[in-house]
Amino acid sequence: METLDTTPPATGVQPASAGGVEQFGVDTIPESARTSSPRDLVTILWGGNMALSVGVFGWLVILYGLGWWASVGAIVVGTTVGALAVTPMALLGFRSGTNNSVTSGAYFGVQGRLVASVIGLLLCLGYVALTIWTGGEALAAGLDRLTGTPSSTVQYVIGYGVLAVAVAVVAIYGYRWLVRVSSLIVWVVGAAMVLTVVGLMSRFDPSYAGAPDQYALGSFWPTWLLAALTSGIAGPVSYVTQIGDWTRYISPQRHRPSRLLLALFVGLLGGLLIPTLWGAFVSSVLFDEVSFVGGLVTGAPGWLLAPVLLAALVGSLGQGGMNLYSMGLDLDAILPRLSRVQSTVAVTALSTLLVFLGKFVWDAESAVTTFVVVLTSLATPWAAITLLGFWRTRGGFDTEDLQVFNRRRTGGRYWYHRGWNPGALLAWLAGSVVGVLSNSTDTYTGPIATALGGVDTSFLTSGIAAGVVYLAVVALHPAWLRSAGPGDDPAQTGAARS
């Protein structure tokens, strides 16, 4: 086995906070700082998803042409399937004490784990931009309605800027603040959603049949499956690289894995179903084919405007904050010389720039479906390989060797070939290619989807292809999968090698 470069680590164990700001990057969290509980997972996922940007995915289903009950079925079935598939990812950070991207270095190599960091960065970038965009639009449109002054570029710039700064503050202060803010959001935004349902119920028609002549993919079942993917499955899958950001703070010495798994499933299912179904409800009553937020703000009764604007502002703090926090960790993992705070500031600026481009240069809303479908096709095979590796190694990790890249060292158990695992990378590439070829949207249909009558099966085909290839290459080349060894305690820090 390769030996570790004995150059002293660039960074050591840091205090949990300084001036209230979390100081940990993608370090292994020491047992003394792992004071969170599984219940906090539910808080983060419920509060963090109570946002207009998640409601957009309910609007998408109505936009695809589906009726009310077909929309509900697609959202519920898709979210349940996605939550069940993603729930085991909770065990990675729980066992390793670091985030899922770094943990995946056990299977992809300590440098190959950059695959997960890049996927996570792209996923969070899109969702942060969507959050700032929808929240900022709501503030600008709301001001327009309250004052009678037509919305201007300046109003949108101010709205986007205010939200970008607000979510950056939550992300910079870190995990503890994220839990606190999320616990507040559940009640504040939850109440606003209930008021919205009450205010619009008299105009709601549960027999609404949609627009069959305008199905996004031409016929019912391909369109329904697209809805189940984009507004159901893709929600839980978008968290596959993020989950360890939170579970690393939960101690395996004090909490059972079964409680952790149950908490994550409840958090994903309820946290995503509530705002997505709410978005579909609102859109079935106040449908605007151009903008979910525009339809809500301009069509809601006057007395509902204040609760809607409050939900737009407060909800953005949770959704934007949780994604910016993860983006900061992902960039910190890619560029170890940057601190988590520096990384968070950098990705905040990048996200805000993307919002301005989306508003004033691109047709951002039309790109949401493509963004979600393609990134799901990249994230799913990564998750399948990581879970298979976890299963084959019985969840054992050498936590010192996982941190080699972050400390700018070489060697160790997970060095493989110059820090990369060729077998895992080959399997991920195979799964991603199959996934993209299985995509079916209103702008692109891959050959596999075409052969299946326009049905998007990328979630299944990408995961299966990656899993089959990975198991095959590991069987042919066993050195491409390394366990922590029979004598190691996976819950404890492994010994460094020199």
C-alpha positions, 0 to 999 in steps of 0.5 A: 500500500502507498505510504503517506507523505509526511508533510505536516497538514495544512490545517488542523482541527479547528474550534467549532465556531469563532464569534458564532461563525462555524470554523469547520470546513470539510474536516472530520468532525470530532466527537465532542462537536457531534452534538446534533440529533436526527430530529435536526434533519427533519427540521432542516429539510422541512424548514429549508424546503418551505420556499417559493423555489420549491413551489415552482416544481408544483407549477411545472407539473401543471405547466406540463398539461396535467390535471390536478389528481394526475399532478398529485399522483406524479408528485407523491409517487416520485417523491416517495420513490426518490426519498426511499432511494436516497435515505441510505445516504444518511449513513455516509457522513454519520459513519465517516464524520465528514461530508458525503463528497469527501466520504466518497473518496473511499470509493472514487479515490481521495482526488476522485471524490471531486466528482461529487464536489462538482456535482454538488456544486452544480446542483446547489448553484442551480437551486440557490439561483432559483431561490434568489430568483423567485424570492427576488421576483416576489419582492419586486412584483409585490412592491409593484402591486402595493405601490402601483409602480411598474416593476423596474430593473432597479427593483429586481436588482435590489430584490435579488441583492437583498436576498443574496446577502440574507442567505449568505449570512445564514450560510456563513454562520453555518450549521447551527444557524441553519437549524435555528432558522429552519425551525422558525421557517417551518412555522412562519412559512407553513402558516402563510401556506395554510392561509394561501390554501384558505384564501384560494379554496373557494376558487379551487376545482379538484376536477381540473383536468389539465390541458391534454392537447398541450401535454409537454411530451405529446401524450399522458404517460411520458408527460406524467413520468417526466413530472414524477421525475422532475417534481418528485424523484429529482427533489430527494436526489438533489440532496445526495451530496448534501446529506453528510453536511448535516449527518456528520454532526450526529454521533453514532455513539449516541444515536441509532442508525435506524432513527437517523434513517427514519428522520431523513426519510420523514424529512425528505418526504414531508419537506418536499411534498408539502411545498410542491403540492402547495405549488401545484394547488396555487398554480391550478387556481392562479395559473400563469404560463410564464411565471409561478411567482407572477401568477401568485403575487398578481392573482392572490387576494389583497389580504394574502399579499403580506403573508405571501411576501413574508413567505418569499423572504423568510422561505428563501433564507432556508432554501438558499442558506442550506444550499449555499452552506453546501456550496461553500463546503464543496468549493472548500473541498475542491480548493482546500486553500480557501476557508469555508467562509471564503468559499461561501462568499465566492459561491454567493457572488457566482449564484447572484450572477447566474440569477442576473443572467437568467433574468436579463439574458436567458429564459431561465424558467424554460431551463429548469426542467433540463437542468433538473433532468441532466443533473439527476442523470449525473448524481444518480450513478454517483450515488449508486456507486457510493452506496454499493461501495458502502455496502461492500465494505460494510460501512468502514472508513479510515477517516485519516486517509479520507482527509489526505487531499484536504491536507495536501498530502499523498498516499494512504488507503484510498490513493488508488491510482494517483488519487483516482479510482479508475473503476469507479470513474468508469462506472460513473461515466457509463451510468451518466452517459446512459442517463443522458441518453435516456432523458426526455424533455420538451427540448431534448429526447435521447435515443434510449427514451425515443426507443421507449416511446418518449418515456424518461427512464434516466433515474433507473437506467443511469443507476442500474448501468453504473451499478452493473459496471462498478460491480463488474470492474470490482470483481475483475480488479478487487484492488479498486475497492478497499475496506477499512479492514476487519480490525477497524472501528468505522465509528472511530478515527483511523490511524494515519500511516507514515 
